[in-house]
Amino acid sequence: MISKTIRHAHKNLKIYTRGDKKDLGPYEKIVILPALDNNDAALHAWSDARFAIDIMAEHALFFALLMPREIAKKEHIEALQFHKTFTKLLNKIDKTLPPKQEDLRSFTKEIIDNIKPFIEYKERSHEGQIKGTLRCLVWPLFFHHTQHEAERWNRRLDKLGKGKCEFDSKEVTTLWVDIVDEHARLLAHLLDPDERDLIEKALKTSEIFTAFKKGNTSDIISASVHDPKTLTRDITKIPETDLILSAAETVLDFETKNVRDVEAARIKSIIDPRFADHNRRETLKFIDELKRVV
């Protein structure tokens, strides 16, 4: 359900679903982003705050699901509290219009202040899982991955609070290339061991984005053999940001199909459908930011 607040600002916003159906599925969430030609810092702050807090709420939920009370009671309860806090804040954002210019700093500060303790929790949990003082079902990489995301959102919101909404090309590509690489590796390890083809495809996706991280043209060409979209033109003549955008769009198609297949039990895995849609929405945000810097 789209709120009256969102409908009111609709002309300056783009609302994304999975693209080919009117009604949202039980696990699908919309993504609401400023139009590509919109440079209103307040609208970007509202949209990015909404996106970030929704992601944080889901991180907390996933942690709680992967932290049995029998072995991680304290951390489990903390995760549920974070989920409650972020869900309440998300509902508040959904019911309000973008902040006025004079309220921009206080708006972003509230979001940043709520995310900071969660960053500390992720860092502490990561260290505990590495040292063995915490033994749960969350990979150290997942703690680390989600910590980096939270830190990025706070940097982004701090910038927006100062009225600056432009993106830096290097920051966008460095951040999101890393995130998609890790998503692919996490996916590979959540699939049923019998899903050999999907596991291989996920790991090959990781190879492509690892090649982008290295910045070596020969590695990119080699890895991109697995990505048909990157081969439509001479790869050596395509700007790297365009190449990354093409690869990201391929990943989005892959993840969208995976979400539907997970929901319909066509994929054998231990993937929660909410987690599958979570990754899809992050890739969609990656593509949106890339389009703003290409």
Phi and psi in degrees as a GROMACS rama.xvg file:
@    title "Ramachandran Plot"
@    xaxis  label "Phi"
@    yaxis  label "Psi"
@TYPE xy
-93.4089  125.232  ILE-2
-71.0077  163.566  SER-3
-61.0898  -35.0885  LYS-4
-59.3566  -47.0588  THR-5
-67.1357  -41.9265  ILE-6
-61.7829  -35.6305  ARG-7
-61.2801  -37.893  HIS-8
-96.5523  12.2687  ALA-9
-56.8935  -36.731  HIS-10
-63.979  -21.8974  LYS-11
-103.853  3.53385  ASN-12
-123.618  152.465  LEU-13
-116.997  129.648  LYS-14
-106.925  120.512  ILE-15
-105.25  134.099  TYR-16
-117.801  -159.153  THR-17
-80.1907  -3.84121  ARG-18
103.128  -19.1215  GLY-19
-134.479  23.3331  ASP-20
-152.773  149.999  LYS-21
-80.8821  -39.1339  LYS-22
-94.7801  135.509  ASP-23
-70.7749  141.422  LEU-24
-72.9707  172.337  GLY-25
-64.8887  -21.4592  PRO-26
-113.652  1.8315  TYR-27
-91.6056  137.712  GLU-28
-119.783  147.74  LYS-29
-77.6699  158.281  ILE-30
-118.68  126.957  VAL-31
-115.265  116.19  ILE-32
-132.453  154.449  LEU-33
-62.7192  149.612  PRO-34
-55.9312  149.601  ALA-35
-60.0024  -26.1996  LEU-36
-95.3205  8.86844  ASP-37
-94.4225  129.525  ASN-38
-123.082  30.294  ASN-39
-80.619  113.128  ASP-40
-60.0466  -35.1936  ALA-41
-66.7908  -41.2569  ALA-42
-67.5398  -40.449  LEU-43
-63.7376  -40.5278  HIS-44
-62.9678  -44.7718  ALA-45
-62.5612  -46.9296  TRP-46
-65.8392  -46.0987  SER-47
-69.4121  -34.5164  ASP-48
-64.4289  -43.9873  ALA-49
-61.6398  -45.9737  ARG-50
-63.1331  -48.7521  PHE-51
-63.4475  -44.3202  ALA-52
-68.2  -35.7952  ILE-53
-61.9479  -43.5362  ASP-54
-64.0661  -43.4301  ILE-55
-62.239  -41.1464  MET-56
-60.5428  -40.2861  ALA-57
-71.5592  -37.9784  GLU-58
-55.4026  -46.2882  HIS-59
-61.9623  -42.0922  ALA-60
-63.3209  -44.8294  LEU-61
-62.8051  -40.4201  PHE-62
-59.707  -47.1982  PHE-63
-60.1901  -41.073  ALA-64
-64.8762  -28.5846  LEU-65
-99.7905  9.48436  LEU-66
-123.21  84.248  MET-67
-56.6412  137.643  PRO-68
-60.8627  -26.7118  ARG-69
-65.7522  -26.286  GLU-70
-120.927  -12.248  ILE-71
-148.981  54.2357  ALA-72
-59.8823  -47.8986  LYS-73
-61.3027  -48.4213  LYS-74
-67.6144  -35.1173  GLU-75
-61.7658  -47.6814  HIS-76
-64.3791  -40.8881  ILE-77
-61.1022  -42.6288  GLU-78
-61.9723  -42.7436  ALA-79
-63.5303  -36.0312  LEU-80
-67.2622  -41.1302  GLN-81
-61.6356  -42.3333  PHE-82
-60.3247  -42.3823  HIS-83
-64.113  -44.1976  LYS-84
-62.8566  -47.075  THR-85
-70.3539  -35.2818  PHE-86
-63.9802  -42.0783  THR-87
-63.0868  -42.0995  LYS-88
-67.7188  -39.0707  LEU-89
-62.1055  -42.6444  LEU-90
-61.8436  -37.4278  ASN-91
-64.8753  -44.4412  LYS-92
-62.7681  -41.972  ILE-93
-62.7919  -23.9936  ASP-94
-96.189  0.941372  LYS-95
-120.327  152.25  THR-96
-77.2367  163.039  LEU-97
-53.1596  145.715  PRO-98
-64.7106  154.23  PRO-99
-74.0502  161.895  LYS-100
-55.0155  -41.1973  GLN-101
-72.0299  -15.0369  GLU-102
-104.597  1.66659  ASP-103
-61.0848  -45.2391  LEU-104
-64.7172  -43.8025  ARG-105
-68.5084  -33.3367  SER-106
-63.3485  -51.1008  PHE-107
-68.5495  -33.4616  THR-108
-62.8791  -38.2786  LYS-109
-61.9305  -41.9775  GLU-110
-66.3015  -47.3827  ILE-111
-58.4743  -44.8204  ILE-112
-64.0783  -31.0059  ASP-113
-77.6001  -29.1646  ASN-114
-79.6257  -31.9485  ILE-115
-52.654  -48.6712  LYS-116
-63.2757  -29.2544  PRO-117
-71.7028  -34.0416  PHE-118
-61.7705  -44.8012  ILE-119
-62.6163  -40.1865  GLU-120
-61.9613  -44.8972  TYR-121
-63.7981  -43.2397  LYS-122
-64.3034  -43.8494  GLU-123
-64.7963  -41.5343  ARG-124
-67.5747  -39.2361  SER-125
-59.4111  -47.6622  HIS-126
-63.1969  -41.5271  GLU-127
-64.4066  -40.078  GLY-128
-69.0969  -34.9612  GLN-129
-67.0538  -43.253  ILE-130
-83.6473  -15.6625  LYS-131
90.2967  5.20023  GLY-132
-79.6744  -17.778  THR-133
-121.519  128.015  LEU-134
-127.805  96.7183  ARG-135
-131.462  -165.606  CYS-136
-102.753  16.9708  LEU-137
-96.9878  124.067  VAL-138
-63.6873  145.873  TRP-139
-54.1691  -37.832  PRO-140
-60.1783  -37.6969  LEU-141
-67.9497  -41.0245  PHE-142
-60.1843  -46.8741  PHE-143
-64.297  -45.2651  HIS-144
-57.3027  -49.8946  HIS-145
-71.947  -28.3782  THR-146
-64.2295  -45.2457  GLN-147
-61.8539  -38.423  HIS-148
-63.0332  -45.8333  GLU-149
-62.9292  -41.2048  ALA-150
-63.3734  -38.8467  GLU-151
-64.3909  -43.8034  ARG-152
-62.8114  -36.4978  TRP-153
-67.4578  -37.7772  ASN-154
-63.8352  -44.1121  ARG-155
-62.5048  -45.7089  ARG-156
-68.1894  -34.1309  LEU-157
-62.6286  -41.6355  ASP-158
-65.5145  -43.6223  LYS-159
-64.6701  -33.9047  LEU-160
-62.7347  -21.7647  GLY-161
-93.0754  6.56176  LYS-162
85.1679  13.7033  GLY-163
-109.343  117.73  LYS-164
-111.626  -4.1766  CYS-165
-69.6  152.794  GLU-166
-102.697  149.949  PHE-167
-97.8204  124.879  ASP-168
-56.0198  -47.0542  SER-169
-64.6361  -41.1604  LYS-170
-63.7726  -44.3105  GLU-171
-62.6906  -49.5392  VAL-172
-67.746  -42.2763  THR-173
-61.1525  -47.1244  THR-174
-63.5202  -55.009  LEU-175
-75.0893  -32.1227  TRP-176
-60.3185  -41.9191  VAL-177
-63.5189  -44.7414  ASP-178
-62.4936  -45.659  ILE-179
-67.5839  -37.9108  VAL-180
-57.0651  -47.1483  ASP-181
-69.2996  -37.8014  GLU-182
-56.0643  -43.7988  HIS-183
-63.5895  -41.7435  ALA-184
-69.9076  -36.9583  ARG-185
-64.3001  -42.5329  LEU-186
-59.4763  -45.0035  LEU-187
-57.6347  -32.9757  ALA-188
-93.5467  1.52259  HIS-189
-103.422  -12.7223  LEU-190
-76.9186  151.574  LEU-191
-59.7489  137.775  ASP-192
-54.8372  -21.04  PRO-193
-76.7055  -13.2306  ASP-194
-83.0542  60.9575  GLU-195
-60.1894  -44.1137  ARG-196
-64.8811  -43.3589  ASP-197
-68.0445  -39.0558  LEU-198
-61.7223  -43.7617  ILE-199
-62.9408  -41.6168  GLU-200
-64.8707  -40.5649  LYS-201
-63.1271  -43.4832  ALA-202
-68.6164  -32.9662  LEU-203
-69.4504  -35.3914  LYS-204
-61.2408  -42.5789  THR-205
-59.5392  -40.7417  SER-206
-59.9025  -41.6108  GLU-207
-60.7481  -47.6509  ILE-208
-76.6585  -25.6592  PHE-209
-65.7898  -38.6194  THR-210
-62.9557  -39.0572  ALA-211
-62.5602  -39.1063  PHE-212
-63.6481  -37.6002  LYS-213
-71.6289  -28.8368  LYS-214
72.6981  19.2477  GLY-215
-96.7304  117.545  ASN-216
-56.0565  -43.1204  THR-217
-64.0815  -38.397  SER-218
-65.1776  -39.6946  ASP-219
-64.6796  -44.1028  ILE-220
-61.864  -44.4234  ILE-221
-62.6411  -47.4025  SER-222
-68.3733  -33.3003  ALA-223
-74.3762  -6.70566  SER-224
-56.5836  -27.5138  VAL-225
-85.8131  -0.548034  HIS-226
-122.77  95.8483  ASP-227
-55.1609  -35.3392  PRO-228
-63.8309  -28.8829  LYS-229
-78.9009  -5.32453  THR-230
-104.878  9.2884  LEU-231
-73.7804  -17.5881  THR-232
-137.546  172.328  ARG-233
-63.7572  112.254  ASP-234
-61.0468  -27.3897  ILE-235
-74.1195  -12.7636  THR-236
-107.736  4.90371  LYS-237
-96.9582  129.353  ILE-238
-55.9432  143.646  PRO-239
-59.1001  -38.8836  GLU-240
-62.1542  -37.1711  THR-241
-66.3146  -38.0769  ASP-242
-66.1378  -42.4975  LEU-243
-64.2734  -40.8975  ILE-244
-60.3148  -43.909  LEU-245
-60.93  -44.471  SER-246
-64.965  -39.6982  ALA-247
-65.1746  -38.7936  ALA-248
-65.0398  -36.4261  GLU-249
-64.4363  -41.7928  THR-250
-63.0143  -41.1046  VAL-251
-60.4819  -43.3364  LEU-252
-60.9824  -43.9761  ASP-253
-60.9666  -46.6036  PHE-254
-69.4366  -36.0181  GLU-255
-63.2332  -44.3787  THR-256
-64.0787  -40.8005  LYS-257
-61.6754  -41.0387  ASN-258
-58.4432  -48.3036  VAL-259
-63.9593  -38.3458  ARG-260
-71.6735  -34.0636  ASP-261
-65.8045  -46.0046  VAL-262
-61.5294  -36.9278  GLU-263
-90.0279  4.98081  ALA-264
61.2964  29.3658  ALA-265
-86.2611  -14.8284  ARG-266
-109.341  130.556  ILE-267
-88.1954  121.716  LYS-268
-169.256  179.941  SER-269
-113.074  30.7669  ILE-270
-86.289  122.677  ILE-271
-70.5805  131.18  ASP-272
-54.8717  -31.0348  PRO-273
-67.0101  -33.728  ARG-274
-70.1556  -39.4475  PHE-275
-62.5561  -43.306  ALA-276
-70.9518  -31.8459  ASP-277
-57.4748  -49.1217  HIS-278
-64.2656  -40.258  ASN-279
-59.0359  -45.1371  ARG-280
-67.015  -34.143  ARG-281
-67.493  -38.854  GLU-282
-65.9412  -37.3801  THR-283
-61.4979  -40.6665  LEU-284
-66.4216  -38.2704  LYS-285
-56.7118  -49.3872  PHE-286
-62.4435  -41.9139  ILE-287
-60.3338  -45.223  ASP-288
-66.9032  -38.9786  GLU-289
-61.0786  -40.3667  LEU-290
-63.9948  -23.7316  LYS-291
-82.3576  -13.6435  ARG-292
-115.445  -10.2607  VAL-293
